[in-house]
Amino acid sequence: MKTIDQADITSVWSMAAVDVPLIAIVDELEALEFLGDDDQPRLRRCASVWRERPSLLPIRGRARFHVAQLEALLTALGNGIVKVDALKADCVRAWAVLINAGNVATMLIAPRSDADYRARADLRRALRHQARRSDEPHLADRVSRMCGSDFVALSEEGMRPARVPKVCAQRFLRAAPGEPAAYPLAVARSLQLWLETPVDLADLFDGARTLLAQVDVCRRLQSKVTDATLWVDPIRGAELLAYGRLARIGVWPARDDEDLAIKQAALDLIAPRYRDPDHMRAAIEWAVALGQSVSDLD
């Protein structure tokens, strides 16, 4: 993975200001919206979303890339190599949102392969370590719900680390519409514009609520048919889309009291949904906390 060298970070900022065209930024949670075919009936589309869900390996690769970019910028700022300004501050926040979206997506998206299981285990080990160092009981409880029991933790401790693929920093130039990419320092203007463009949290909430209502209908129908497995993919796909939307509500920094109210409504929506996977419900709680941490950067 190529990172920004401190010696040339100033020239990269100059290039970001004048040479690199604006591009669309897509985070890992928003990318779920582009799975399947919108022209399909809703249940068929939800089944397609589940079957087409992305591998976790590239998600982890992009998250690590953004961490490296963020650390390089913070180091340069700390060393006085570059000066603090609104663009750099927005870049820090944008990368933080991208990293958080990637981490929450890793918790929500079911692994597709052994390599995916190892990639998820890497993040879960890091979260358990963080919880052990914390003196906040609610954090330990949330991590336990997201990451599984002590038996699961023991089994994952012995897993070898995932071989996360190297990320090409120029891939964003070839990314298809709706496809997430690794966004380097050079696209700072695009990151700033993305951060400044309001996300319609109310629309995301309405969409998630509608999908969860559909999940409830599907579960009732599932209990009345001979082959209940026919409903598994539509239910799981609808859950993934719904929780992906709620997670986007969570990780996005609140701009006003209305945004804060919608975040609370998202938590209230999932609180009584005991039939939903508990690790997904805990992931939404985590997403809201992560979004607050980005808001606190202001």
ABEGO torsion letter per residue (X at the ends): XBBBBAAAAAAAAAAAAAABBBBBBBBAAAAAAABEBAABBAAAAAAAAAAABBBAAAAAAAAAAAAAAAAAAAAAAAAGABBBBAAAAAAAAAAAAAAAAAAAAAAABBBABAAAAAAAAAAAAAAAAAAAABABAAAAAAAAAAAEBAAAAAAAAABBBBBBBBBBAAAAAABBBGBBBBBBAAAAAAAAAAAABBBBAAAAAAAAAAAAAAAAAAAAAAAABABAAAAAAAAAAAAAAAAAAAAAAAABBBABAAAAAAAAAAAAAAAABAABBAAAAAAAAAAAAAAAAAAAAX
